[in-house]
């Protein structure tokens, strides 16, 4: 059934969400993880490469009339601005057009913009396509996190979401090591190496695009938009693959939901739902995003400047140090992720934010005393970011699961855009001013501001975080299209089958 053929205005009782949630982990789920999650590796690659090759781009012979400040300042700000605007623009379309269509379109935008950055011939060209690269990446956040939460079983949703969002740091490791090679003029000419890094990003995006074709549309989205027969076909196909892999029948699903199908939800309904009906959850989302955005966009990505300013680390060697803290960042979500599904969201979100903040206060104290070297500062940052990375990833998990499905992508986009704009634009400006003075006290103050914001967000989470572990999305936040259960008593037919046939599915009654 195509979008044009979708029937809305009907009341449908379905067990499809329960069938998705009761699935055991399988090879099919790994296909989803690889197809959707690997884009964060590209994001990490992008951000890290640009920061590390800024010095090379500003040198004579790079092929671009640009200085280091323009790369780390204007170009970085345009990338962030593009990501914020892209999140809002594509986020709305993700809720209207569907998850799959948008995660294909946004990756194609990223691919094209990155490829064009590789052949930039002037400063304005480089700026324009850094903005468009961010515009594509911003849309990915909404489309991908929506699809992940709606396709992954409830028992695994927390750890998988954290692992995927944390994979950004695998890209950061690759970007750090790649920049070392790109900066080596014995291997590549000064005007070639940096271009190859962007070209490699485009090639990787093309490979991911080919894999992503096999990830289906979210059956939950299809149900709400009147395409229940298509949702039934997708879920039945997944069930057959999982049963064949395990060579045993699946357990019976438990629970049904009744929804009144409709094509779209207005901005007014979204705003009223998020900021009135779920006001406490909105405060939680703002707190988590602003805290982590300031920490990462301001302090972490200024790490290279701290090394060169206070420890005389050569510009070409900062990539090694950044690769080390990037590994620490990835290990956090990887090793702590399971606890978000077992110990629970409230305890883990609040504790990761608070621990990272307290450890950063300790790092600031040691830095102020002059007790740290470049290596021990890096070790301190690894400890801070081990917890901070898990907390930051949980911010995306939180806003993608605590609001109704019809608002999911737009909610992710909105909180990401506001949090990133607040922490990702003001943070680097403030931090650059503080570290640019070369005074230890000013850098200590920057550390303390980041630590205070993380601790504040942790305290908010301790009071407001939602116990969403091992619960269905429909139980955490009832869909806006949910209808009264009495509608199920109407004459019904199983979606995708003739009336009266047996088996799981969606029972539809026109009302």
KESE-693766 format. One record per residue (C-alpha): residue number from 0; residue in three letters; chain; x, y, z. Coordinates in pm, whole numbers. Layout:
BEGIN
     k     r   c       xx       yy       zz
   NUM   ALA   A        X        Y        Z
...
***
This chain:
BEGIN
     k     r   c       xx       yy       zz
     0   UNK   A        0        0        0
     1   UNK   A      152      332     -105
     2   UNK   A      124      661       78
     3   UNK   A     -131      778     -175
     4   UNK   A     -339      468     -109
     5   UNK   A     -317      493      269
     6   UNK   A     -653      495      442
     7   UNK   A     -697      730      735
     8   UNK   A     -998      805      950
     9   UNK   A    -1020      440     1061
    10   UNK   A     -982      294     1407
    11   UNK   A     -730        9     1415
    12   UNK   A     -656     -230     1700
    13   UNK   A     -316     -388     1658
    14   UNK   A      -56     -598     1836
    15   UNK   A      226     -496     1600
    16   UNK   A      415     -285     1860
    17   UNK   A      399     -579     2103
    18   UNK   A      523     -816     1831
    19   UNK   A      824     -592     1763
    20   UNK   A      901     -558     2134
    21   UNK   A      891     -932     2208
    22   UNK   A     1145    -1020     1935
    23   UNK   A     1475    -1171     2056
    24   UNK   A     1797    -1013     1932
    25   UNK   A     1883    -1137     1583
    26   UNK   A     2097    -1078     1274
    27   UNK   A     1818     -859     1139
    28   UNK   A     1862     -619     1430
    29   UNK   A     2233     -597     1353
    30   UNK   A     2136     -492     1000
    31   UNK   A     1938     -204     1151
    32   UNK   A     2228     -106     1377
    33   UNK   A     2480     -106     1093
    34   UNK   A     2252       60      841
    35   UNK   A     2139      339     1072
    36   UNK   A     2410      376     1332
    37   UNK   A     2722      407     1122
    38   UNK   A     2636      762     1017
    39   UNK   A     2751      887     1359
    40   UNK   A     3094      755     1271
    41   UNK   A     3088      992      975
    42   UNK   A     2979     1280     1198
    43   UNK   A     3267     1212     1436
    44   UNK   A     3505     1187     1142
    45   UNK   A     3384     1521     1004
    46   UNK   A     3408     1721     1325
    47   UNK   A     3745     1582     1430
    48   UNK   A     3912     1609     1091
    49   UNK   A     3815     1973     1048
    50   UNK   A     3941     2065     1394
    51   UNK   A     4271     1883     1346
    52   UNK   A     4350     2002      991
    53   UNK   A     4272     2367     1066
    54   UNK   A     4643     2444     1091
    55   UNK   A     4719     2285      755
    56   UNK   A     4432     2458      575
    57   UNK   A     4558     2798      691
    58   UNK   A     4910     2742      559
    59   UNK   A     5027     2874      219
    60   UNK   A     4986     2611      -51
    61   UNK   A     4677     2448       99
    62   UNK   A     4469     2556     -200
    63   UNK   A     4232     2769        9
    64   UNK   A     4274     3137      110
    65   UNK   A     4161     3074      468
    66   UNK   A     4306     3116      817
    67   UNK   A     4287     2886     1119
    68   UNK   A     4036     3107     1299
    69   UNK   A     3797     3090     1005
    70   UNK   A     3815     2710     1003
    71   UNK   A     3759     2658     1377
    72   UNK   A     3537     2963     1415
    73   UNK   A     3322     3052     1114
    74   UNK   A     3324     2710      945
    75   UNK   A     3254     2531     1275
    76   UNK   A     2971     2771     1360
    77   UNK   A     2819     2725     1014
    78   UNK   A     2836     2347     1053
    79   UNK   A     2656     2370     1388
    80   UNK   A     2402     2621     1252
    81   UNK   A     2336     2393      956
    82   UNK   A     2286     2097     1188
    83   UNK   A     2038     2290     1403
    84   UNK   A     1835     2416     1106
    85   UNK   A     1857     2078      935
    86   UNK   A     1725     1903     1246
    87   UNK   A     1419     2130     1255
    88   UNK   A     1355     2118      880
    89   UNK   A     1400     1745      831
    90   UNK   A     1254     1656     1172
    91   UNK   A      912     1785     1076
    92   UNK   A      926     1598      745
    93   UNK   A     1032     1278      924
    94   UNK   A      704     1276     1116
    95   UNK   A      507     1353      797
    96   UNK   A      687     1154      526
    97   UNK   A      824      865      730
    98   UNK   A     1153      754      883
    99   UNK   A     1299      567      586
   100   UNK   A     1244      833      324
   101   UNK   A     1413     1093      541
   102   UNK   A     1711      887      656
   103   UNK   A     1783      819      287
   104   UNK   A     1743     1184      183
   105   UNK   A     1948     1331      467
   106   UNK   A     2236     1090      410
   107   UNK   A     2232     1180       39
   108   UNK   A     2254     1550      132
   109   UNK   A     2549     1478      360
   110   UNK   A     2721     1273       88
   111   UNK   A     2686     1543     -178
   112   UNK   A     2793     1828       51
   113   UNK   A     3100     1640      178
   114   UNK   A     3208     1551     -175
   115   UNK   A     3175     1916     -280
   116   UNK   A     3377     2027       24
   117   UNK   A     3662     1808     -101
   118   UNK   A     3687     2018     -418
   119   UNK   A     3642     2359     -252
   120   UNK   A     3834     2622     -448
   121   UNK   A     3752     2930     -241
   122   UNK   A     3663     3023      116
   123   UNK   A     3297     3091       46
   124   UNK   A     3265     2746     -120
   125   UNK   A     3416     2576      187
   126   UNK   A     3181     2768      419
   127   UNK   A     2871     2694      210
   128   UNK   A     2927     2321      196
   129   UNK   A     3024     2296      561
   130   UNK   A     2680     2445      631
   131   UNK   A     2509     2196      397
   132   UNK   A     2704     1905      549
   133   UNK   A     2570     2004      891
   134   UNK   A     2222     2050      738
   135   UNK   A     2223     1685      633
   136   UNK   A     2369     1556      961
   137   UNK   A     2111     1750     1164
   138   UNK   A     1831     1572      983
   139   UNK   A     1995     1238     1054
   140   UNK   A     1957     1284     1430
   141   UNK   A     1577     1300     1409
   142   UNK   A     1524     1033     1145
   143   UNK   A     1774      781     1282
   144   UNK   A     1686      801     1651
   145   UNK   A     1315      775     1567
   146   UNK   A     1370      465     1353
   147   UNK   A     1602      300     1606
   148   UNK   A     1359      333     1896
   149   UNK   A     1066      210     1688
   150   UNK   A     1247      -95     1547
   151   UNK   A     1455     -217     1843
   152   UNK   A     1286     -441     2109
   153   UNK   A     1215     -272     2442
   154   UNK   A     1459     -498     2632
   155   UNK   A     1752     -368     2426
   156   UNK   A     1643      -16     2330
   157   UNK   A     1854      171     2586
   158   UNK   A     2187        0     2526
   159   UNK   A     2148       -1     2146
   160   UNK   A     2055      367     2133
   161   UNK   A     2353      458     2353
   162   UNK   A     2594      242     2156
   163   UNK   A     2482      391     1826
   164   UNK   A     2499      752     1944
   165   UNK   A     2833      678     2110
   166   UNK   A     2976      545     1783
   167   UNK   A     3038      912     1698
   168   UNK   A     3364      859     1886
   169   UNK   A     3478      575     1664
   170   UNK   A     3466      833     1387
   171   UNK   A     3656     1074     1609
   172   UNK   A     3932      816     1656
   173   UNK   A     3945      761     1281
   174   UNK   A     3940     1135     1217
   175   UNK   A     4225     1195     1461
   176   UNK   A     4445      927     1306
   177   UNK   A     4343     1023      954
   178   UNK   A     4436     1387     1018
   179   UNK   A     4786     1277     1124
   180   UNK   A     4831     1115      784
   181   UNK   A     4668     1407      600
   182   UNK   A     4898     1657      772
   183   UNK   A     5210     1464      671
   184   UNK   A     5342     1643      363
   185   UNK   A     5588     1358      304
   186   UNK   A     5286     1148      208
   187   UNK   A     5047     1402       49
   188   UNK   A     5101     1752      -85
   189   UNK   A     4958     2027      139
   190   UNK   A     4674     2093     -108
   191   UNK   A     4574     1727     -147
   192   UNK   A     4571     1552      193
   193   UNK   A     4283     1745      349
   194   UNK   A     4074     1700       34
   195   UNK   A     4118     1323       49
   196   UNK   A     3980     1314      404
   197   UNK   A     3652     1470      289
   198   UNK   A     3643     1247      -20
   199   UNK   A     3679      942      205
   200   UNK   A     3381     1061      409
   201   UNK   A     3173     1077       90
   202   UNK   A     3279      724      -12
   203   UNK   A     3186      584      331
   204   UNK   A     2849      761      312
   205   UNK   A     2782      596      -24
   206   UNK   A     2851      252      123
   207   UNK   A     2617      324      416
   208   UNK   A     2350      445      174
   209   UNK   A     2362      109       -5
   210   UNK   A     2329      -83      323
   211   UNK   A     2052      143      448
   212   UNK   A     1825       51      155
   213   UNK   A     1752     -277      333
   214   UNK   A     1623     -112      653
   215   UNK   A     1240      -98      638
   216   UNK   A     1005      183      727
   217   UNK   A      893      190     1089
   218   UNK   A      579      -27     1120
   219   UNK   A      465      197     1406
   220   UNK   A      474      502     1176
   221   UNK   A      294      310      902
   222   UNK   A       14      210     1140
   223   UNK   A      -65      564     1243
   224   UNK   A      -61      687      884
   225   UNK   A     -314      437      753
   226   UNK   A      -68      190      599
   227   UNK   A     -142     -103      830
   228   UNK   A     -126     -367      557
   229   UNK   A      230     -260      474
   230   UNK   A      317     -261      846
   231   UNK   A      180     -616      876
   232   UNK   A      388     -737      579
   233   UNK   A      708     -588      725
   234   UNK   A      657     -733     1073
   235   UNK   A      557    -1075      938
   236   UNK   A      870    -1080      723
   237   UNK   A     1090     -993     1024
   238   UNK   A      923    -1263     1234
   239   UNK   A      983    -1527      967
   240   UNK   A     1351    -1434      945
   241   UNK   A     1397    -1446     1321
   242   UNK   A     1212    -1780     1353
   243   UNK   A     1422    -1930     1073
   244   UNK   A     1741    -1808     1243
   245   UNK   A     1641    -1950     1584
   246   UNK   A     1465    -2259     1441
   247   UNK   A     1183    -2221     1692
   248   UNK   A      852    -2034     1709
   249   UNK   A      839    -1691     1869
   250   UNK   A      648    -1638     2196
   251   UNK   A      301    -1490     2173
   252   UNK   A      290    -1110     2193
   253   UNK   A      119     -951     2490
   254   UNK   A      -93     -640     2457
   255   UNK   A     -274     -446     2187
   256   UNK   A     -327      -78     2115
   257   UNK   A     -617       94     1945
   258   UNK   A     -540      400     1731
   259   UNK   A     -739      633     1511
   260   UNK   A     -538      671     1192
   261   UNK   A     -457     1018     1056
   262   UNK   A     -208     1167      814
   263   UNK   A      -38     1435     1023
   264   UNK   A      -30     1630     1348
   265   UNK   A      -30     2010     1351
   266   UNK   A      245     2225     1501
   267   UNK   A       -8     2350     1756
   268   UNK   A      -74     1994     1875
   269   UNK   A      298     1919     1893
   270   UNK   A      366     2234     2095
   271   UNK   A       76     2175     2331
   272   UNK   A      177     1811     2382
   273   UNK   A      547     1874     2449
   274   UNK   A      530     2197     2648
   275   UNK   A      197     2158     2828
   276   UNK   A      104     1792     2860
   277   UNK   A      467     1682     2908
   278   UNK   A      613     1995     3066
   279   UNK   A      836     1812     3315
   280   UNK   A      980     1594     3039
   281   UNK   A     1048     1907     2831
   282   UNK   A     1247     2060     3120
   283   UNK   A     1441     1733     3146
   284   UNK   A     1519     1735     2773
   285   UNK   A     1643     2095     2777
   286   UNK   A     1865     2032     3079
   287   UNK   A     2028     1721     2938
   288   UNK   A     2094     1868     2595
   289   UNK   A     2230     2204     2708
   290   UNK   A     2465     2044     2963
   291   UNK   A     2617     1793     2723
   292   UNK   A     2625     2034     2427
   293   UNK   A     2830     2289     2621
   294   UNK   A     3071     2026     2752
   295   UNK   A     3137     1871     2413
   296   UNK   A     3116     2163     2173
   297   UNK   A     3304     2404     2397
   298   UNK   A     3556     2213     2602
   299   UNK   A     3620     1880     2430
   300   UNK   A     3672     2022     2083
   301   UNK   A     3904     2288     2226
   302   UNK   A     4127     2018     2372
   303   UNK   A     4389     2061     2101
   304   UNK   A     4422     2433     2179
   305   UNK   A     4481     2354     2548
   306   UNK   A     4756     2108     2460
   307   UNK   A     4937     2350     2231
   308   UNK   A     4891     2654     2458
   309   UNK   A     4982     2508     2797
   310   UNK   A     5194     2202     2714
   311   UNK   A     5367     2302     2387
   312   UNK   A     5237     1992     2210
   313   UNK   A     5307     2028     1833
   314   UNK   A     4994     2083     1625
   315   UNK   A     5064     1770     1423
   316   UNK   A     5067     1554     1737
   317   UNK   A     4739     1665     1898
   318   UNK   A     4555     1396     1701
   319   UNK   A     4719     1123     1910
   320   UNK   A     4589     1272     2235
   321   UNK   A     4243     1327     2090
   322   UNK   A     4230      968     1969
   323   UNK   A     4289      853     2328
   324   UNK   A     4002     1056     2476
   325   UNK   A     3781      952     2185
   326   UNK   A     3835      587     2284
   327   UNK   A     3729      678     2639
   328   UNK   A     3418      843     2500
   329   UNK   A     3316      533     2304
   330   UNK   A     3385      294     2593
   331   UNK   A     3136      479     2816
   332   UNK   A     2817      400     2619
   333   UNK   A     2954       60     2518
   334   UNK   A     3026      -61     2872
   335   UNK   A     2757      126     3063
   336   UNK   A     2476       94     2808
   337   UNK   A     2334     -233     2942
   338   UNK   A     2288      -74     3286
   339   UNK   A     2042      177     3136
   340   UNK   A     1816     -122     3060
   341   UNK   A     1875     -308     3390
   342   UNK   A     1955      -59     3668
   343   UNK   A     1727      192     3497
   344   UNK   A     1717      530     3324
   345   UNK   A     1672      754     3628
   346   UNK   A     1971      619     3821
   347   UNK   A     2204      592     3523
   348   UNK   A     2123      926     3356
   349   UNK   A     2157     1125     3676
   350   UNK   A     2470      942     3793
   351   UNK   A     2658      971     3461
   352   UNK   A     2593     1345     3445
   353   UNK   A     2684     1400     3810
   354   UNK   A     2996     1183     3801
   355   UNK   A     3129     1351     3487
   356   UNK   A     3067     1694     3639
   357   UNK   A     3239     1608     3967
   358   UNK   A     3536     1453     3788
   359   UNK   A     3567     1767     3574
   360   UNK   A     3570     1983     3888
   361   UNK   A     3856     1761     4010
   362   UNK   A     4038     1801     3679
   363   UNK   A     4001     2179     3702
   364   UNK   A     4149     2175     4054
   365   UNK   A     4450     1968     3945
   366   UNK   A     4500     2185     3636
   367   UNK   A     4492     2498     3851
   368   UNK   A     4761     2353     4082
   369   UNK   A     4986     2272     3788
   370   UNK   A     4978     1904     3876
   371   UNK   A     4896     1780     3526
   372   UNK   A     5106     1705     3220
   373   UNK   A     4968     1660     2870
   374   UNK   A     4942     1285     2933
   375   UNK   A     4780     1306     3278
   376   UNK   A     4537     1575     3158
   377   UNK   A     4438     1337     2879
   378   UNK   A     4389     1059     3136
   379   UNK   A     4165     1288     3345
   380   UNK   A     3961     1375     3039
   381   UNK   A     3922     1005     2958
   382   UNK   A     3769      949     3301
   383   UNK   A     3539     1253     3268
   384   UNK   A     3422     1161     2920
   385   UNK   A     3373      792     2997
   386   UNK   A     3070      896     3201
   387   UNK   A     2984     1213     3008
   388   UNK   A     2956     1028     2678
   389   UNK   A     2706      779     2820
   390   UNK   A     2511     1070     2969
   391   UNK   A     2517     1268     2644
   392   UNK   A     2395      968     2444
   393   UNK   A     2116      919     2698
   394   UNK   A     1991     1270     2618
   395   UNK   A     1903     1153     2266
   396   UNK   A     1752      833     2405
   397   UNK   A     1540     1030     2652
   398   UNK   A     1377     1275     2412
   399   UNK   A     1320     1002     2155
   400   UNK   A     1120      777     2389
   401   UNK   A      936     1000     2639
   402   UNK   A      709     1188     2394
   403   UNK   A      420     1049     2182
   404   UNK   A      516      883     1855
   405   UNK   A      352     1147     1636
   406   UNK   A      586     1409     1785
   407   UNK   A      897     1192     1821
   408   UNK   A     1114     1316     1534
   409   UNK   A     1017     1679     1586
   410   UNK   A     1087     1652     1959
   411   UNK   A     1435     1511     1893
   412   UNK   A     1498     1783     1638
   413   UNK   A     1377     2063     1863
   414   UNK   A     1573     1966     2174
   415   UNK   A     1883     1891     1969
   416   UNK   A     1861     2227     1789
   417   UNK   A     1797     2433     2103
   418   UNK   A     2055     2249     2312
   419   UNK   A     2318     2258     2039
   420   UNK   A     2254     2623     1964
   421   UNK   A     2285     2714     2332
   422   UNK   A     2585     2499     2412
   423   UNK   A     2735     2452     2068
   424   UNK   A     2747     2816     1962
   425   UNK   A     2781     3015     2285
   426   UNK   A     3005     2749     2440
   427   UNK   A     3290     2759     2186
   428   UNK   A     3281     3140     2178
   429   UNK   A     3306     3168     2556
   430   UNK   A     3564     2892     2585
   431   UNK   A     3780     3034     2303
   432   UNK   A     3786     3371     2480
   433   UNK   A     3886     3211     2812
   434   UNK   A     4155     2977     2679
   435   UNK   A     4280     3237     2430
   436   UNK   A     4418     3450     2714
   437   UNK   A     4674     3181     2795
   438   UNK   A     4594     3223     3166
   439   UNK   A     4547     2908     3373
   440   UNK   A     4270     3069     3583
   441   UNK   A     4058     3146     3276
   442   UNK   A     4079     2789     3149
   443   UNK   A     3995     2658     3496
   444   UNK   A     3683     2877     3491
   445   UNK   A     3581     2725     3156
   446   UNK   A     3621     2376     3304
   447   UNK   A     3411     2475     3606
   448   UNK   A     3128     2616     3393
   449   UNK   A     3107     2289     3197
   450   UNK   A     3119     2086     3519
   451   UNK   A     2847     2297     3683
   452   UNK   A     2612     2255     3386
   453   UNK   A     2661     1877     3384
   454   UNK   A     2596     1854     3760
   455   UNK   A     2285     2072     3726
   456   UNK   A     2151     1848     3449
   457   UNK   A     2224     1543     3666
   458   UNK   A     2020     1686     3952
   459   UNK   A     1730     1760     3716
   460   UNK   A     1745     1400     3592
   461   UNK   A     1743     1269     3949
   462   UNK   A     1401     1430     3998
   463   UNK   A     1246     1424     3651
   464   UNK   A     1392     1129     3455
   465   UNK   A     1132      878     3333
   466   UNK   A     1156      509     3420
   467   UNK   A     1141      397     3058
   468   UNK   A     1354       82     3082
   469   UNK   A     1199     -235     2936
   470   UNK   A      870      -53     2865
   471   UNK   A      703      -22     2527
   472   UNK   A      708      322     2366
   473   UNK   A      328      328     2371
   474   UNK   A      331      268     2747
   475   UNK   A      587      543     2813
   476   UNK   A      391      801     2612
   477   UNK   A       44      723     2480
   478   UNK   A       12      806     2106
   479   UNK   A     -197     1115     2027
   480   UNK   A     -394      897     1786
   481   UNK   A     -480      637     2053
   482   UNK   A     -854      571     2046
   483   UNK   A    -1094      439     2310
   484   UNK   A    -1068       64     2352
   485   UNK   A    -1443       33     2299
   486   UNK   A    -1380       84     1928
   487   UNK   A    -1244     -270     1914
   488   UNK   A    -1594     -409     1950
   489   UNK   A    -1678     -288     1601
   490   UNK   A    -1669     -522     1304
   491   UNK   A    -1301     -584     1232
   492   UNK   A    -1076     -741      974
   493   UNK   A     -714     -846     1002
   494   UNK   A     -490     -612      801
   495   UNK   A     -328     -786      508
   496   UNK   A     -569    -1081      530
   497   UNK   A     -930    -1145      438
   498   UNK   A    -1191    -1086      713
   499   UNK   A    -1222    -1376      951
   500   UNK   A     -872    -1516      900
   501   UNK   A     -662    -1602     1206
   502   UNK   A     -320    -1493     1320
   503   UNK   A     -160    -1173     1449
   504   UNK   A     -219     -843     1283
   505   UNK   A     -416     -520     1291
   506   UNK   A     -791     -523     1318
   507   UNK   A     -943     -225     1142
   508   UNK   A    -1288      -78     1180
   509   UNK   A    -1399      231      990
   510   UNK   A    -1564      482     1224
***
